[in-house]
Amino acid sequence: MQIPKQAVLLRIFIGEDDQVGGKPLYETIVLKAREMHLAGATVLRGPMGFGASSRLHTTKILRLSEDLPLVIEIVDSEEKINSFLPTLDQMMSSGLITLEKVQVLQYGAKSAV
């Protein structure tokens, strides 16, 4: 699979406890991205954050929260990311979604010269 040098980064900000159909939302998003043959997806777990509600989510002992912030990053062509957005919209009831243009320097293993 190839990614064009000029691609798009889809970044999805959600909470760890967010669900869709009784399953974790982050898992559902990643599996759907894989099913739709997107180049790859990474889920990053944050130790602290807040969103639209301004409620603080943290790993600190005195304010233990199980609903930690998650960021899902997916990089692919603008066309493939745009085709994924309607599916993503159906899965999400809250959260933040951003898009930015990126330059891909390397994807996968380097070829032997």
DRENDO-1510 file (C-alpha; in Angstrom, 1 decimal, always signed):
<recs>
REC; n; res; u; v; w
REC; 1; MET; +0.0; +0.0; +0.0 .
REC; 2; GLN; +1.3; +3.5; -0.9 .
REC; 3; ILE; +0.5; +6.8; +0.6 .
REC; 4; PRO; +1.0; +9.9; -1.5 .
REC; 5; LYS; +3.7; +12.4; -0.4 .
REC; 6; GLN; +0.9; +15.0; +0.2 .
REC; 7; ALA; -1.6; +13.3; +2.5 .
REC; 8; VAL; -4.1; +14.2; +5.3 .
REC; 9; LEU; -3.9; +13.5; +9.0 .
REC; 10; LEU; -7.2; +12.7; +10.6 .
REC; 11; ARG; -7.1; +13.2; +14.4 .
REC; 12; ILE; -10.0; +12.1; +16.6 .
REC; 13; PHE; -10.2; +13.2; +20.2 .
REC; 14; ILE; -12.5; +11.0; +22.4 .
REC; 15; GLY; -12.7; +9.6; +25.9 .
REC; 16; GLU; -11.6; +6.1; +26.8 .
REC; 17; ASP; -15.1; +5.2; +28.1 .
REC; 18; ASP; -16.9; +6.3; +24.9 .
REC; 19; GLN; -18.8; +3.4; +23.3 .
REC; 20; VAL; -20.8; +2.5; +20.2 .
REC; 21; GLY; -22.9; -0.6; +20.1 .
REC; 22; GLY; -21.6; -1.7; +23.5 .
REC; 23; LYS; -18.0; -1.7; +22.3 .
REC; 24; PRO; -15.2; +0.8; +22.9 .
REC; 25; LEU; -15.4; +3.6; +20.3 .
REC; 26; TYR; -11.7; +3.7; +19.7 .
REC; 27; GLU; -11.6; +0.0; +18.9 .
REC; 28; THR; -14.6; +0.3; +16.5 .
REC; 29; ILE; -12.9; +3.2; +14.7 .
REC; 30; VAL; -9.6; +1.4; +14.3 .
REC; 31; LEU; -11.2; -1.8; +13.1 .
REC; 32; LYS; -13.5; +0.1; +10.6 .
REC; 33; ALA; -10.4; +2.1; +9.3 .
REC; 34; ARG; -8.7; -1.3; +8.7 .
REC; 35; GLU; -11.7; -2.7; +7.0 .
REC; 36; MET; -11.8; +0.3; +4.7 .
REC; 37; HIS; -8.1; -0.3; +3.8 .
REC; 38; LEU; -6.8; +2.9; +5.3 .
REC; 39; ALA; -3.0; +3.0; +5.6 .
REC; 40; GLY; -3.0; +2.7; +9.4 .
REC; 41; ALA; -4.3; +4.0; +12.7 .
REC; 42; THR; -2.7; +4.7; +16.1 .
REC; 43; VAL; -4.5; +5.2; +19.4 .
REC; 44; LEU; -2.7; +7.4; +21.9 .
REC; 45; ARG; -3.8; +7.5; +25.6 .
REC; 46; GLY; -3.3; +10.8; +27.4 .
REC; 47; PRO; -2.5; +11.0; +31.1 .
REC; 48; MET; -4.6; +14.2; +31.4 .
REC; 49; GLY; -7.0; +16.3; +29.5 .
REC; 50; PHE; -10.4; +18.0; +29.2 .
REC; 51; GLY; -12.9; +18.6; +26.5 .
REC; 52; ALA; -16.1; +20.6; +25.8 .
REC; 53; SER; -17.5; +19.9; +29.3 .
REC; 54; SER; -14.2; +21.3; +30.9 .
REC; 55; ARG; -14.3; +18.2; +33.2 .
REC; 56; LEU; -10.7; +17.2; +34.0 .
REC; 57; HIS; -9.7; +13.6; +33.3 .
REC; 58; THR; -6.4; +12.6; +34.9 .
REC; 59; THR; -4.4; +9.6; +36.1 .
REC; 60; LYS; -3.4; +11.3; +39.3 .
REC; 61; ILE; -4.2; +9.2; +42.4 .
REC; 62; LEU; -6.3; +11.8; +44.2 .
REC; 63; ARG; -8.5; +12.4; +41.1 .
REC; 64; LEU; -8.6; +8.9; +39.6 .
REC; 65; SER; -10.4; +8.8; +36.3 .
REC; 66; GLU; -11.0; +5.8; +34.1 .
REC; 67; ASP; -12.2; +8.0; +31.3 .
REC; 68; LEU; -8.9; +9.2; +30.1 .
REC; 69; PRO; -8.4; +11.1; +26.9 .
REC; 70; LEU; -7.6; +9.2; +23.7 .
REC; 71; VAL; -6.4; +10.5; +20.3 .
REC; 72; ILE; -6.7; +8.4; +17.2 .
REC; 73; GLU; -4.5; +9.4; +14.3 .
REC; 74; ILE; -5.0; +8.1; +10.8 .
REC; 75; VAL; -2.9; +9.3; +7.8 .
REC; 76; ASP; -3.9; +8.5; +4.2 .
REC; 77; SER; -4.8; +10.2; +0.9 .
REC; 78; GLU; -7.3; +13.0; +1.1 .
REC; 79; GLU; -9.7; +10.9; -1.0 .
REC; 80; LYS; -9.6; +7.9; +1.3 .
REC; 81; ILE; -9.9; +10.0; +4.5 .
REC; 82; ASN; -12.9; +11.9; +3.0 .
REC; 83; SER; -14.6; +8.6; +2.2 .
REC; 84; PHE; -14.1; +7.5; +5.8 .
REC; 85; LEU; -15.6; +10.7; +7.4 .
REC; 86; PRO; -19.3; +9.8; +6.9 .
REC; 87; THR; -18.7; +6.4; +8.6 .
REC; 88; LEU; -16.9; +8.1; +11.4 .
REC; 89; ASP; -19.7; +10.6; +11.8 .
REC; 90; GLN; -22.3; +7.8; +12.3 .
REC; 91; MET; -20.1; +6.3; +15.1 .
REC; 92; MET; -19.5; +9.4; +17.1 .
REC; 93; SER; -22.0; +11.3; +19.3 .
REC; 94; SER; -19.3; +13.6; +20.8 .
REC; 95; GLY; -15.7; +14.3; +20.6 .
REC; 96; LEU; -13.5; +16.4; +18.3 .
REC; 97; ILE; -12.3; +15.6; +14.8 .
REC; 98; THR; -9.6; +17.6; +13.0 .
REC; 99; LEU; -7.9; +17.3; +9.6 .
REC; 100; GLU; -4.6; +18.7; +8.5 .
REC; 101; LYS; -2.5; +18.4; +5.4 .
REC; 102; VAL; +0.8; +16.5; +6.0 .
REC; 103; GLN; +3.9; +15.6; +4.0 .
REC; 104; VAL; +4.7; +11.9; +4.2 .
REC; 105; LEU; +8.4; +11.3; +4.4 .
REC; 106; GLN; +8.4; +7.5; +4.9 .
REC; 107; TYR; +5.8; +4.8; +5.1 .
REC; 108; GLY; +6.7; +1.1; +5.7 .
REC; 109; ALA; +10.1; -0.4; +5.4 .
REC; 110; LYS; +12.8; +1.3; +3.3 .
REC; 111; SER; +13.8; -0.6; +0.2 .
REC; 112; ALA; +17.3; -2.0; +0.0 .
REC; 113; VAL; +19.4; +0.0; -2.4 .
</recs>
